[in-house]
């Protein structure tokens, strides 16, 4: 892998250089200069920053952006999304994911956690585009339990295929939700993920109805039920968590599971409540931020998500200090969850970083963290680098026009 050098960039008020070798940051500081043969980037007028990590997506749902908007969650799923998804071909998922990658690269995301059909196609697209990915197929068995052995073989085959990709792709298993996966399958998944040390991705407590149904069926709330079947642990990413109560948050913190909040999708689908951030933070729950799919959001811009996340918490709590900008930024960078893998820029760390345009009005005056959270959108990102590979320079992502045209044609077929 060729070496990469950045010169003249701003970091913490200093002008610095950065060198990356073999996908890692080799040098970082005021005296760092390019070596012979380095690919060089002039960082003058640009701010060096850690990237963002999208903790919950259905990337290929770029195919369904703007389809079935302004509907309640279950009506949107059952009458619009699921019938359209039944027509999906593997190549659709590949192209839809490529478009999602373009959007994430352009808005400063280096890594994403994804649950969707044809997960190997998601991995193929992400690997080609250069993003890090934790991938799972959507595991659903209810009410198809008579075919459980065949389904389990298929799920394990997908994990095996995902393990055959390069180092940027991490396989996982993702029970869609406790209402779409039976107890027997959940317990089987717990055993498999423990044995193979796999990440678990699951939707949990997105709606009040899910909580009511779980209590009626199992005599306990969703997080307690998930713990009972063995799926609550430090490798578990819980998407949404809107309707979790204080006891559940304490349990999640004790187990070390990560809650991924998705404020834009939750508000758009009107789930009826804000994620209880103050209680979760007080309990010590590892936290991350996600966009959900581009159909329920309707974009994949984590800068926008940070702002919504912080403002919603302030508004709900009646307290402007409920979620400070610096904390929202750390959560979006994956720095409040070991599972997300976010870190600081330092020698020996992955060469994942952004160059932000400091001459844009949004970054011209004020506290740097507050500007990124409250003032900026993904349009301030000039350059995106992952594992030492330049994925975007001066806002240009290779093949973006071709990808957009292909997805438009495929989306028309799927939604007509």
CORWO-V279950 format. One record per residue. N is the residue number from 1. RES is the residue in one letter. PHI is phi in degrees with one decimal (* if undefined). OMEGA is omega in whole degrees, -180 to 180 (none if undefined). NEAR is the number of other ideal C-beta (glycine too) atoms within 8 Angstrom. Layout:
BEGIN
n: {N N}
res: {RES RES}
phi: {PHI PHI}
omega: {OMEGA OMEGA}
near: {NEAR NEAR}
END
This chain:
BEGIN
n: {1 2 3 4 5 6 7 8 9 10 11 12 13 14 15 16 17 18 19 20 21 22 23 24 25 26 27 28 29 30 31 32 33 34 35 36 37 38 39 40 41 42 43 44 45 46 47 48 49 50 51 52 53 54 55 56 57 58 59 60 61 62 63 64 65 66 67 68 69 70 71 72 73 74 75 76 77 78 79 80 81 82 83 84 85 86 87 88 89 90 91 92 93 94 95 96 97 98 99 100 101 102 103 104 105 106 107 108 109 110 111 112 113 114 115 116 117 118 119 120 121 122 123 124 125 126 127 128 129 130 131 132 133 134 135 136 137 138 139 140 141 142 143 144 145 146 147 148 149 150 151 152 153 154 155 156 157 158 159 160 161 162 163 164 165 166 167 168 169 170 171 172 173 174 175 176 177 178 179 180 181 182 183 184 185 186 187 188 189 190 191 192 193 194 195 196 197 198 199 200 201 202 203 204 205 206 207 208 209 210 211 212 213 214 215 216 217 218 219 220 221 222 223 224 225 226 227 228 229 230 231 232 233 234 235 236 237 238 239 240 241 242 243 244 245 246 247 248 249 250 251 252 253 254 255 256 257 258 259 260 261 262 263 264 265 266 267 268 269 270 271 272 273 274 275 276 277 278 279 280 281 282 283 284 285 286 287 288 289 290 291 292 293 294 295 296 297 298 299 300 301 302 303 304 305 306 307 308 309 310 311 312 313 314 315 316 317 318 319 320 321 322 323 324 325 326 327 328 329 330 331 332 333 334 335 336 337 338 339 340 341 342 343 344 345 346 347 348 349 350 351 352 353 354 355 356 357 358 359 360 361 362 363 364 365 366 367 368 369 370 371 372 373 374 375 376 377 378 379 380 381 382 383 384 385 386 387 388 389 390 391 392 393 394 395 396 397 398 399 400 401 402 403 404 405 406 407 408 409 410 411 412 413 414 415 416}
res: {X X X X X X X X X X X X X X X X X X X X X X X X X X X X X X X X X X X X X X X X X X X X X X X X X X X X X X X X X X X X X X X X X X X X X X X X X X X X X X X X X X X X X X X X X X X X X X X X X X X X X X X X X X X X X X X X X X X X X X X X X X X X X X X X X X X X X X X X X X X X X X X X X X X X X X X X X X X X X X X X X X X X X X X X X X X X X X X X X X X X X X X X X X X X X X X X X X X X X X X X X X X X X X X X X X X X X X X X X X X X X X X X X X X X X X X X X X X X X X X X X X X X X X X X X X X X X X X X X X X X X X X X X X X X X X X X X X X X X X X X X X X X X X X X X X X X X X X X X X X X X X X X X X X X X X X X X X X X X X X X X X X X X X X X X X X X X X X X X X X X X X X X X X X X X X X X X X X X X X X X X X X X X X X X X X X X X X X X X X X X X X X X X X X X X X X X X X X X X X X X X X X X X X X X X X X X X X X X}
phi: {* -71.1 -86.3 -128.6 -131.4 -117.1 -123.5 71.7 -85.4 -97.2 -145.7 53.1 81.1 -110.8 -92.2 -132.7 -119.1 -139.8 -122.6 -121.6 -135.1 52.6 81.2 -121.5 -74.6 -91.4 -144.0 -155.1 160.1 -62.5 -96.8 -77.7 -128.0 -65.5 -98.2 -56.6 88.5 -68.2 -73.4 -111.1 -125.0 -83.1 -93.8 -58.8 76.6 -122.3 -101.9 -80.3 -150.7 -63.9 -81.1 -102.5 -125.0 -92.2 -80.4 -158.6 -141.6 -128.5 -56.3 -70.1 -73.0 -56.4 -64.0 -115.9 -60.1 76.7 -106.4 76.6 -67.3 66.1 -123.4 -61.3 -51.7 -70.1 -66.0 -59.9 -68.7 -72.9 -100.0 -120.5 -71.3 -61.4 -61.8 -68.1 -65.4 -63.8 -95.8 -65.4 -107.2 -51.9 -67.6 -62.6 -63.6 -57.6 -70.6 -60.8 -69.6 -59.4 -65.1 -58.9 -64.5 -56.1 -64.7 -69.3 -60.4 -69.2 -113.7 84.9 -94.0 -104.6 -150.2 -144.3 -100.5 -133.2 -126.9 -165.9 -69.6 53.0 -61.3 -65.1 -73.0 -59.8 -65.4 -60.0 -67.0 -63.4 -63.5 -63.8 -79.6 97.6 -91.4 -77.0 -147.2 -110.3 -117.6 -145.6 -76.3 -80.9 -85.1 -135.4 -125.5 -77.2 -97.6 -101.2 -58.7 -58.2 -101.7 -62.5 -65.0 -64.2 -62.6 -64.3 -62.2 -64.7 -63.7 -68.5 -63.6 -65.7 -59.1 -60.7 -64.9 -64.5 -67.5 -83.3 -81.6 -75.4 -68.5 -80.5 -107.1 -115.0 -76.4 -147.9 -124.2 -131.7 -61.1 -54.3 -169.7 -70.3 -93.8 -116.2 -131.6 -73.3 -60.1 -60.4 -69.2 -58.9 -67.2 -64.3 -61.6 -59.9 -67.1 -65.7 -67.1 -68.8 -63.7 -99.7 53.8 -95.3 -67.7 -113.3 -118.8 -153.1 -76.4 -145.9 53.0 -78.4 -129.5 -65.8 -60.8 -59.4 -65.6 -58.1 -64.9 -66.6 -63.9 -65.9 -82.4 -123.3 74.6 -157.1 -75.7 -56.7 -65.4 -67.6 -65.5 -62.4 -67.3 -62.0 -86.6 92.5 -109.9 -107.9 -162.7 -66.9 -98.6 -102.3 -107.1 -100.6 -82.1 89.7 63.9 -65.1 -104.7 -73.3 -100.8 -62.1 -64.5 -65.3 -63.5 -62.9 -65.7 -61.0 -62.5 -63.5 -84.2 78.6 -75.4 -103.9 -97.7 -108.6 -84.5 -132.4 -62.1 -63.4 -64.1 -63.1 -72.8 -63.5 -90.2 54.0 -74.7 95.2 -163.8 -89.3 -54.4 -76.3 -59.8 -57.2 -68.7 -65.4 -64.6 -62.8 -76.1 86.3 -72.1 -62.2 -128.4 -146.3 -127.7 -138.2 -98.0 65.0 -78.4 -70.3 -83.9 -94.8 -100.2 -120.8 -138.9 -117.8 -91.1 -72.2 -64.2 -61.3 -63.5 -58.9 -62.4 -61.0 -58.1 -68.0 -65.6 -62.8 -67.1 -60.9 -63.3 -66.7 -81.5 66.1 -142.2 -61.1 -97.8 -60.3 -141.2 -63.8 -58.6 -61.8 -76.0 -60.2 -65.7 -63.3 -65.3 -67.0 -85.5 74.1 -94.2 -114.5 -152.8 -61.8 -61.7 -70.3 79.4 -75.7 -152.7 -89.3 -79.4 -163.5 -55.2 92.2 -88.2 -53.9 -81.9 -111.3 -160.2 -119.9 -116.8 -105.8 -83.6 -74.8 -88.8 -70.3 -54.8 -64.0 -113.3 -77.9 -144.1 124.2 -64.5 -58.2 -65.7 -63.5 -62.9 -66.7 -84.3 -97.7 -106.0 -94.9 -125.6 -62.2 -68.3 -78.5 -77.8 -90.6 -139.2 -123.7 -126.3 -130.1 53.2 77.6 -104.5 -78.3 -93.5 -148.9 -133.4 54.3 72.9 -101.1 -107.0 -56.0 68.9 -59.9 -63.8 -61.8 -64.4 -60.7 -62.3 -64.7 -68.3 -57.6 -65.8 -70.0 -63.7 -61.2 -64.7 -74.2 -108.9 -79.0}
omega: {-179 179 -177 177 174 179 170 180 179 175 180 176 178 171 -172 169 179 172 178 177 177 175 -179 174 -179 -179 178 179 -176 -176 -175 -180 177 172 179 177 179 164 -171 174 175 -178 -179 -179 -179 179 177 -176 172 178 177 -179 -178 -172 179 177 163 -162 -175 176 164 177 -175 177 179 -177 179 179 173 178 174 -173 -173 176 178 -180 -169 -174 -176 -170 -176 176 178 180 178 179 -177 169 180 -178 174 -179 178 -177 177 178 177 178 177 179 176 -178 -180 177 -178 180 166 178 -179 -171 178 175 -171 173 178 178 177 -173 178 177 173 -179 179 -179 -178 -180 178 -178 174 179 171 -174 166 -167 170 165 176 -179 179 177 -179 -1 -172 -174 178 179 -171 -179 178 180 -179 176 180 -179 179 177 178 177 179 179 179 179 180 176 -177 -173 179 -177 178 179 175 174 -172 170 -174 -180 -180 179 177 180 -178 -177 -178 179 177 179 176 178 178 179 -179 -178 176 -178 -176 179 -179 170 176 174 -178 170 -180 173 177 -179 177 180 177 180 -180 -179 -179 179 180 -176 -170 178 180 -179 -170 -178 178 177 179 177 -179 -180 172 -174 -180 -177 -174 177 -176 173 -178 -179 173 178 -173 -172 175 177 -173 180 179 179 177 179 180 178 -180 -179 178 177 -179 172 179 -179 -178 -169 -178 179 -180 179 -180 180 173 -179 167 -178 172 174 -176 -176 -177 180 179 179 179 180 -179 180 170 -173 176 -177 179 178 -166 -177 -180 176 -178 -174 31 173 -176 -176 -178 172 176 -178 177 -179 179 180 -178 -178 178 179 177 -178 -177 -178 -174 -174 -179 -179 -174 178 -178 -179 -177 180 176 180 179 178 -179 177 179 -176 178 177 178 180 -178 175 179 180 177 174 -178 176 -178 178 177 179 176 -178 178 166 -174 -174 -176 178 174 -179 -176 -178 -169 -175 173 180 -174 -180 -179 179 -179 -176 -172 -173 -169 164 180 -179 179 -178 178 -173 177 -179 176 -179 178 180 179 -179 176 175 -178 174 -178 174 -178 174 -176 -178 178 -179 180 -180 -180 -179 177 -179 -179 179 179 179 -174 -172 -180 none}
near: {7 6 13 15 16 13 13 8 15 11 10 3 4 7 6 12 17 15 16 13 9 5 10 12 15 8 9 12 7 7 5 12 7 9 8 4 5 11 8 9 12 6 13 7 6 13 12 15 11 12 14 14 17 15 15 15 14 10 18 18 15 17 14 16 10 6 11 9 7 2 9 7 11 7 9 13 9 7 8 13 12 8 8 12 8 6 8 13 6 9 7 12 16 14 15 15 17 13 12 16 14 13 13 13 14 13 15 15 14 11 16 16 16 15 12 14 9 12 13 10 13 17 14 10 15 19 12 7 11 12 15 14 15 14 13 14 11 9 13 8 11 9 3 9 10 4 7 11 6 7 10 10 8 8 11 9 8 12 13 8 10 14 7 5 10 5 4 12 13 9 13 14 15 12 14 11 11 13 8 9 14 8 7 8 14 15 10 9 14 11 9 11 15 8 6 7 6 11 15 15 14 15 7 14 15 13 11 9 7 14 12 8 9 14 10 6 6 9 4 8 13 13 15 11 12 15 11 8 10 10 14 11 9 8 9 16 16 15 15 15 14 14 12 15 7 7 8 13 15 9 12 17 12 6 11 9 13 15 14 16 14 15 12 13 12 14 10 10 10 7 13 6 8 11 13 10 13 9 9 16 10 6 11 5 12 12 14 18 17 14 16 12 13 15 14 11 13 9 9 15 11 16 15 11 15 15 10 11 16 14 8 11 14 12 8 8 8 4 6 4 5 10 9 7 12 7 10 14 12 10 14 13 11 15 11 11 12 7 12 13 9 11 10 6 12 8 8 5 10 8 14 11 12 13 16 15 12 10 6 10 4 9 15 8 2 7 6 8 9 10 12 15 14 8 9 14 9 12 8 13 15 12 12 13 14 15 11 13 10 10 11 13 7 6 7 7 10 4 6 9 6 7 12 10 8 9 14 8 8 12 13 8 8 12 9 4}
END
